[in-house]
Every structure is written in structure tokens, then in C-alpha cells.
Amino acid sequence: MKEQESIVVCGSGIVGLAAALGLTRAGFRVTIVGPRPSPQAPPEDFWHPRVYAISPSSRQFLESLGMWALMDARRVTPVQAMEVFGDSGGHVSLHAWQTMDTALAWIVESGELERALMQSIQVYGIDWCDAHFTSLEGSHLATDKGQRLAFDLLVGADGAYSPVRTAAKIAHHKKSYGDHGMVTHLTTALAHQNIAFQWFTGDSVLALLPLADTRQGSQASMVWSMPQADASRLMALPTGERNARLQEGLHAVAGDSLGDLEVRSEVFSFPLTLERSRMIGDRVALVGDAAHRVHPLAGQGLNLGLGDVRDLIATLRHKESWYGVGDYRVLARYRRQRAEPVQAMRLATDGLYQLFARNNAPLMWTRNVGMHWVNKLSFAKRLLIHGAK
């Protein structure tokens, strides 16, 4: 029955490409709807501004798709340790060896993931409709180029503003944090030694993630969430002045952890939101940012999306033969399967954000003392590391 049923994946980002590839490898007939990317191997010292921390479980899934080995190993950086600092002396140190792992995560550029996925998709010859989704008409969709495609299941992997979610009338809730994330790459005076750093300052969260060295020296990716007003003021400045202000702020927070820090690439800013949806509709399943968004302080957004894809594929593969891929009872199983991991990550990231966003003295003391004790307890560290997978 797999060969007779049609699955359309709407969205050509990382999650959409992974969904199309995984479903095809599972034996389903798949069509992709979305602009066709043409990622090329980048110049030696250029690094895509968006990077992801790929968890061990996500790496295992990407390996199962046969695309992990297609990435340039020189552009995949293992994170072997993580140092987390509170706003009043709190500190937690996590190391991969504490759970007998080779790495806590791997830092990979968005462009490198897309390039390897596209290479795999071309090998499988997956049908592609190079157009934008516009509307739903029962079990058919329409595009901006006038095509009309029939489907048994529509997978919405079309991002946070998901036209598929809107057209399918799937309930969606959104809360703004009032913060913006700022990202750029930095040249660091000291080698990062494959260590990721994170600082909670009370009104912001700064993360420095290890990347491969460049000709200028050691390199780290900055992800800094801060109040929207602060981010807007920085982004309004001329490039040279903005970079100088950023470097001053980085030194004030990070101190000498990586020595002097110099902005080496373009700076980008984006709003931070907490979002959730019902994830399924009539012959429709949502994955990735179309289904949910969490605070980036744990770097788990893409990992959640890849988990959606993995569980959706498993649900469809193990359904009874008399149910179609778009049967609501089948899709309800997928929704139940994802409910716990998505809710757990929402509670963890939002709870941690709220804990450090409040600056009354008793709470500051409690959270930093809590970090101090966690740092002394091996079993607590193992739980944190396994939770990060």
C-alpha cells in the first residue's frame, strides 16, 4: 500500500529535506513542495551564520538516512564539554567522559546539513515541485505556479509561519519573550578546546559554541539572547561601532574564558518566541518549527524537529495495513508519541529562562547555590547530559 499512497512534504529546509529522505527510504512515495535550494561547498574561510548543536540521537538518525558521512568532517565540530555559569557565582561543568560518550553534541552549519541532504535526495530522485504552497482543497493542494497536487498525507515542514498549518486550521499558540537572539561568528584569542560556554546574566543568555579554526585563528559561534530594545539599539549602529560594542559586552560577560573576542562575520538578529500547535489535522502532520518552537538557550530546536520526523516515519511504518497514512487514528499516535518530549523541552527551556529572568535576591541565591550543588553530584550531571541528547 505504501507505493499507492502519496505523501507530500511541504518545506525544503533541513527538517523538510530529512522528512522527504526518511520517508522515501522507508518505502513511501514522496513529493517535495518548496523552493529548490542549491547549496554549494562554501569557500574555505566562510561559515554559514546559522549553526546547530546536533545531539547524539539526532546524529544517529541522520546517519540512518545515509547523509551524515557526506558532510565535510572539517566543518563538523564535536562538543566534548560544556561550562555553564550563573549570574552570582553558580557553575556547572559537563563533560562527555562523565557518560562514556565521545561528545555531548556536534556543531554543524545549516548550509552543510542542507548540502548533504540535497546530495542524498538527488541520489533517490525524489519528485520535486519547485513552487510555494498556497492553499488546501480537501485532499489536494495548490501552488503559486498553478499546480494542483493530490495527497494522502501532507507533512507541514514549512517553518514557524507555516502556511500549511494556517490552511489546515490547526490550533496554534504563540508567546513572545520580548527578547531577540543575536548570532555571529567570533575569532577567539584562546583555543576553545571543543568546549561550549554559556552564561546566564539575569537579563540575557550568552552561548559560545566551538567551531573549526580559520586562518585568523580559533573560532566560536555566538548566540546571545537579550532584551529586544538592547538588540535593536545594537543592530541600528554602523557596522564598526556595533562590532566594537558587541566585543565590549562579550568581554564584560565572558571575561578571559576565550581571551579577546573579535567579530568576524555579519551579525543577525531574530525575535524569540515560545510556540506550540496541535501538530495534526485532517490528513496533515506538522514537524519542526511548524509544530513548535522553544527558547534557543538549550539549542534543541532542530533536534526536536528531527525527533518529529523520526517518530512520524516510525508511526507510519508500523501502522496496520488497513489504515491509510493520513488516517486520523494513525496521526493521533504520532501526536501522542511527540507530546512528552516536546512538553519536557518546553518546560525545561521556558522554566530555566523564567528562573534566571527574575532578579529578586532570594531567587538569585537559590538558583546559583543549586548550580553549585549540581556541579558536585555526578548522577545529576549524568541526568543533564542524557537530557541534552
C-alpha positions as CSV (number, residue, x, y, z in Angstrom):
1,M,0.0,0.0,0.0
2,K,3.0,2.3,0.6
3,E,3.6,2.6,-3.2
4,Q,0.0,3.6,-3.9
5,E,-0.3,6.3,-1.3
6,S,1.1,9.8,-1.9
7,I,2.9,11.8,0.8
8,V,3.7,15.5,0.1
9,V,6.3,17.2,2.2
10,C,5.8,21.0,2.1
11,G,9.1,22.7,3.0
12,S,12.6,22.5,1.8
13,G,14.6,23.4,4.9
14,I,16.6,20.8,6.9
15,V,13.6,19.2,8.6
16,G,11.6,19.0,5.4
17,L,14.5,17.5,3.5
18,A,15.1,15.0,6.2
19,A,11.4,14.1,6.2
20,A,11.4,13.5,2.5
21,L,14.5,11.5,2.5
22,G,13.5,9.4,5.5
23,L,10.0,8.6,4.2
24,T,11.4,7.7,0.8
25,R,14.0,5.3,2.3
26,A,11.1,3.8,4.3
27,G,9.4,2.9,1.0
28,F,6.8,5.7,0.7
29,R,6.1,7.7,-2.4
30,V,7.1,11.3,-1.7
31,T,6.9,14.7,-3.4
32,I,8.5,17.8,-2.1
33,V,6.8,21.2,-2.5
34,G,9.0,24.2,-1.9
35,P,11.8,26.3,-3.5
36,R,14.7,24.0,-4.5
37,P,17.9,25.0,-2.7
38,S,21.2,24.6,-4.4
39,P,23.7,24.7,-1.6
40,Q,27.4,24.6,-2.7
41,A,30.6,23.8,-0.8
42,P,31.5,27.2,0.8
43,P,34.8,29.0,0.5
44,E,37.4,27.8,3.0
45,D,37.0,30.6,5.5
46,F,33.3,31.3,5.1
47,W,31.0,29.9,7.7
48,H,27.2,29.9,7.4
49,P,25.8,32.3,10.1
50,R,23.3,29.7,11.4
51,V,24.8,26.6,13.2
52,Y,23.1,23.8,15.1
53,A,24.1,21.6,18.0
54,I,23.3,18.1,16.8
55,S,22.5,15.8,19.7
56,P,23.7,12.1,19.7
57,S,20.2,10.8,19.0
58,S,19.9,13.3,16.1
59,R,23.3,12.3,14.7
60,Q,22.2,8.6,14.9
61,F,19.0,9.5,12.9
62,L,21.0,11.4,10.3
63,E,23.4,8.5,10.0
64,S,20.5,6.2,9.4
65,L,19.5,8.5,6.5
66,G,22.9,7.9,5.0
67,M,23.8,11.6,4.8
68,W,26.0,12.2,7.9
69,A,29.1,10.8,6.2
70,L,28.5,13.1,3.2
71,M,29.3,16.2,5.3
72,D,32.8,17.7,5.3
73,A,34.3,16.3,8.5
74,R,36.4,19.5,8.8
75,R,33.2,21.5,9.3
76,V,31.7,19.3,12.0
77,T,33.0,20.2,15.5
78,P,32.4,17.9,18.5
79,V,31.5,19.5,21.8
80,Q,33.4,17.5,24.4
81,A,32.5,19.7,27.4
82,M,30.2,22.5,28.5
83,E,30.7,25.2,31.1
84,V,27.6,26.9,32.4
85,F,27.7,30.0,34.6
86,G,25.0,31.6,36.7
87,D,24.7,35.3,37.5
88,S,26.1,35.1,41.0
89,G,28.8,32.5,41.2
90,G,26.8,29.4,40.1
91,H,28.7,27.0,37.9
92,V,28.0,23.6,36.3
93,S,30.7,21.7,34.3
94,L,29.6,18.9,32.0
95,H,32.0,16.5,30.2
96,A,31.3,13.8,27.6
97,W,33.5,11.3,29.6
98,Q,31.1,11.5,32.5
99,T,28.7,9.3,30.5
100,M,31.4,7.5,28.5
101,D,30.4,9.4,25.3
102,T,32.7,10.8,22.6
103,A,30.9,14.1,22.5
104,L,27.9,15.9,24.0
105,A,26.9,17.3,20.6
106,W,28.3,18.3,17.2
107,I,28.2,21.8,15.9
108,V,27.3,21.9,12.2
109,E,26.4,24.7,9.8
110,S,22.9,24.9,8.4
111,G,24.4,25.1,4.9
112,E,26.5,21.9,5.3
113,L,23.4,19.9,6.5
114,E,21.4,21.2,3.6
115,R,24.2,20.3,1.1
116,A,24.5,16.7,2.4
117,L,20.7,16.2,2.4
118,M,20.3,17.6,-1.1
119,Q,23.0,15.3,-2.3
120,S,21.2,12.3,-0.8
121,I,17.8,13.4,-2.2
122,Q,19.3,13.7,-5.7
123,V,20.6,10.1,-5.5
124,Y,17.0,8.9,-4.7
125,G,15.4,11.0,-7.4
126,I,12.6,12.3,-5.2
127,D,9.9,14.2,-7.1
128,W,10.1,17.9,-6.5
129,C,7.6,20.7,-7.2
130,D,9.6,23.9,-7.2
131,A,6.9,26.2,-6.0
132,H,5.2,27.7,-2.9
133,F,2.2,26.2,-1.2
134,T,-0.8,28.5,-1.4
135,S,-4.0,26.6,-0.3
136,L,-5.7,23.4,0.6
137,E,-8.8,22.0,-1.1
138,G,-9.7,18.7,0.6
139,S,-7.1,16.2,-0.3
140,H,-5.4,18.5,-2.9
141,L,-3.1,21.4,-2.5
142,A,-2.5,24.3,-4.8
143,T,0.8,26.2,-5.5
144,D,1.7,29.7,-6.6
145,K,2.6,28.3,-10.1
146,G,-0.9,26.9,-10.7
147,Q,-0.2,23.2,-9.9
148,R,-2.8,21.1,-8.1
149,L,-1.4,18.0,-6.3
150,A,-3.3,15.2,-4.7
151,F,-2.1,13.7,-1.4
152,D,-3.0,11.1,1.2
153,L,-0.8,12.8,3.8
154,L,0.6,16.3,3.8
155,V,3.6,16.9,6.0
156,G,3.9,20.6,7.0
157,A,7.6,21.3,7.4
158,D,7.3,24.9,6.3
159,G,8.6,26.8,9.3
160,A,7.4,28.9,12.1
161,Y,4.9,30.9,10.0
162,S,3.6,27.6,8.3
163,P,1.1,28.3,5.6
164,V,0.1,24.6,5.8
165,R,-0.8,25.0,9.5
166,T,-2.9,28.0,8.8
167,A,-4.7,26.4,5.8
168,A,-5.4,23.2,7.8
169,K,-6.8,25.3,10.7
170,I,-4.5,23.6,13.2
171,A,-4.7,25.3,16.6
172,H,-1.5,27.3,17.3
173,H,-0.4,29.3,20.4
174,K,2.4,31.8,20.4
175,K,4.0,33.8,23.2
176,S,6.7,36.4,22.7
177,Y,9.6,36.5,25.1
178,G,10.2,40.2,24.3
179,D,13.8,39.2,23.5
180,H,15.9,38.9,20.4
181,G,18.6,36.4,19.6
182,M,21.8,37.8,18.1
183,V,24.2,35.5,16.2
184,T,27.6,35.9,14.6
185,H,31.0,34.2,14.5
186,L,34.0,35.3,16.5
187,T,37.7,34.9,16.3
188,T,39.0,33.9,19.8
189,A,42.4,34.7,21.2
190,L,42.5,31.4,23.1
191,A,41.7,27.9,21.7
192,H,38.2,26.7,22.7
193,Q,39.4,23.1,23.1
194,N,36.0,21.8,22.0
195,I,34.3,23.4,25.0
196,A,30.9,25.2,24.8
197,F,30.3,28.1,27.2
198,Q,27.0,29.6,28.5
199,W,26.4,32.5,30.8
200,F,23.1,33.5,32.4
201,T,23.4,37.1,33.3
202,G,19.8,37.8,34.6
203,D,18.5,39.7,31.6
204,S,20.4,37.8,28.9
205,V,21.8,34.3,27.9
206,L,25.1,34.2,26.1
207,A,26.4,31.0,24.5
208,L,29.7,30.5,22.7
209,L,29.9,27.3,20.6
210,P,33.2,25.8,19.3
211,L,33.8,25.9,15.5
212,A,36.8,24.8,13.4
213,D,39.8,27.1,13.2
214,T,40.1,29.6,10.4
215,R,43.2,31.3,9.0
216,Q,42.6,34.1,11.6
217,G,42.8,31.6,14.5
218,S,40.4,29.8,16.8
219,Q,36.7,30.4,16.1
220,A,33.4,30.3,18.1
221,S,29.8,30.9,17.2
222,M,27.9,33.4,19.3
223,V,24.3,33.1,20.2
224,W,23.2,35.9,22.6
225,S,19.6,36.3,23.6
226,M,18.9,39.8,25.1
227,P,16.0,42.2,25.6
228,Q,14.6,43.4,22.2
229,A,15.4,47.0,23.0
230,D,19.1,46.2,23.5
231,A,19.3,44.2,20.4
232,S,17.5,46.8,18.3
233,R,19.9,49.5,19.5
234,L,22.9,47.4,18.6
235,M,21.5,46.5,15.2
236,A,20.8,50.2,14.4
237,L,24.5,51.1,14.8
238,P,27.0,51.3,11.9
239,T,28.9,48.0,11.5
240,G,32.2,49.1,13.0
241,E,30.6,50.7,16.1
242,R,28.2,47.7,16.6
243,N,31.0,45.2,16.5
244,A,33.0,47.3,19.0
245,R,30.0,47.5,21.4
246,L,29.4,43.7,21.0
247,Q,33.1,43.0,21.8
248,E,32.9,45.2,24.9
249,G,29.8,43.4,26.0
250,L,31.3,40.0,25.3
251,H,34.3,40.8,27.4
252,A,32.1,42.0,30.3
253,V,30.2,38.7,30.3
254,A,32.8,36.1,29.2
255,G,35.9,37.7,30.7
256,D,39.0,35.9,29.7
257,S,37.4,32.5,29.1
258,L,38.5,32.6,25.4
259,G,40.7,35.7,25.6
260,D,39.9,38.7,23.3
261,L,36.9,38.1,21.1
262,E,36.6,39.7,17.6
263,V,33.5,39.7,15.5
264,R,34.5,38.1,12.1
265,S,31.2,37.8,10.3
266,E,27.8,39.5,9.7
267,V,25.6,39.9,12.7
268,F,22.0,38.8,12.6
269,S,19.0,39.3,15.0
270,F,15.7,37.5,15.3
271,P,12.7,37.5,17.7
272,L,12.4,34.7,20.3
273,T,9.1,33.0,20.9
274,L,7.5,30.0,22.6
275,E,5.1,28.3,20.3
276,R,3.1,25.1,20.2
277,S,0.4,23.6,18.0
278,R,-1.9,20.6,17.9
279,M,0.6,19.1,15.4
280,I,-2.1,17.2,13.3
281,G,-5.1,17.9,11.3
282,D,-7.2,16.3,8.5
283,R,-4.6,14.3,6.6
284,V,-1.9,16.8,7.8
285,A,1.0,16.3,10.2
286,L,3.3,19.1,11.3
287,V,7.0,18.8,12.0
288,G,9.8,21.1,13.2
289,D,9.1,24.8,13.7
290,A,5.7,24.5,12.1
291,A,4.7,22.3,15.1
292,H,6.6,24.0,18.0
293,R,9.4,26.5,18.9
294,V,11.3,26.7,22.2
295,H,13.8,29.1,23.6
296,P,17.2,28.6,22.0
297,L,19.1,28.6,25.3
298,A,19.4,24.8,25.1
299,G,20.0,24.7,21.3
300,Q,17.4,21.9,20.9
301,G,15.0,23.3,18.3
302,L,16.4,21.4,15.3
303,N,16.8,18.2,17.5
304,L,13.1,18.4,18.4
305,G,12.2,18.8,14.7
306,L,14.4,15.8,13.7
307,G,12.7,13.8,16.5
308,D,9.3,14.7,15.0
309,V,10.5,13.3,11.6
310,R,11.9,10.1,13.2
311,D,8.7,9.4,15.1
312,L,6.4,10.2,12.2
313,I,8.3,7.8,10.0
314,A,8.2,5.1,12.7
315,T,4.5,5.6,13.2
316,L,3.7,5.3,9.5
317,R,5.9,2.3,9.1
318,H,4.3,0.4,12.0
319,K,0.7,1.2,11.3
320,E,-1.8,-1.5,10.5
321,S,-2.1,-2.2,6.7
322,W,-5.8,-1.3,6.6
323,Y,-5.1,2.2,7.8
324,G,-4.0,4.9,5.3
325,V,-1.1,7.2,6.0
326,G,-3.4,10.1,6.5
327,D,-5.9,8.3,8.8
328,Y,-6.6,10.4,11.8
329,R,-6.1,7.5,14.2
330,V,-2.6,7.0,12.8
331,L,-1.7,10.6,13.1
332,A,-3.1,10.7,16.6
333,R,-0.4,8.1,17.5
334,Y,2.3,10.4,16.2
335,R,0.9,13.3,18.2
336,R,0.9,11.2,21.4
337,Q,4.4,10.0,20.7
338,R,5.7,13.5,20.5
339,A,3.7,15.0,23.3
340,E,6.1,14.0,26.1
341,P,9.5,15.0,24.6
342,V,8.1,18.3,23.2
343,Q,6.4,19.2,26.5
344,A,9.5,18.2,28.5
345,M,11.7,20.5,26.4
346,R,9.2,23.4,26.6
347,L,9.1,23.1,30.4
348,A,12.9,22.8,30.7
349,T,13.8,25.7,28.4
350,D,11.0,28.1,29.5
351,G,11.4,27.1,33.1
352,L,15.2,27.9,33.0
353,Y,14.6,31.1,31.2
354,Q,12.0,32.2,33.8
355,L,14.2,31.1,36.7
356,F,17.0,33.4,35.6
357,A,14.8,36.2,34.3
358,R,13.7,37.1,37.8
359,N,16.2,39.1,39.8
360,N,15.0,39.1,43.4
361,A,17.8,38.3,45.9
362,P,16.4,35.0,47.4
363,L,15.8,33.5,43.9
364,M,19.3,34.6,42.7
365,W,20.8,32.9,45.8
366,T,18.7,29.7,45.3
367,R,19.5,29.2,41.6
368,N,23.2,29.8,42.0
369,V,23.5,27.5,45.1
370,G,21.5,24.9,43.1
371,M,24.1,25.1,40.3
372,H,26.9,24.7,42.8
373,W,25.4,21.5,44.3
374,V,24.6,20.0,40.8
375,N,28.2,20.6,39.9
376,K,29.2,18.3,42.9
377,L,26.8,15.5,42.1
378,S,27.9,13.0,39.4
379,F,24.5,11.4,39.0
380,A,22.8,14.9,38.5
381,K,25.4,15.7,35.7
382,R,24.6,12.4,34.0
383,L,20.9,13.2,34.0
384,L,21.6,16.6,32.5
385,I,23.8,15.1,29.8
386,H,21.3,12.4,28.9
387,G,18.5,15.0,28.9
388,A,20.6,17.1,26.4
389,K,20.7,14.1,24.0
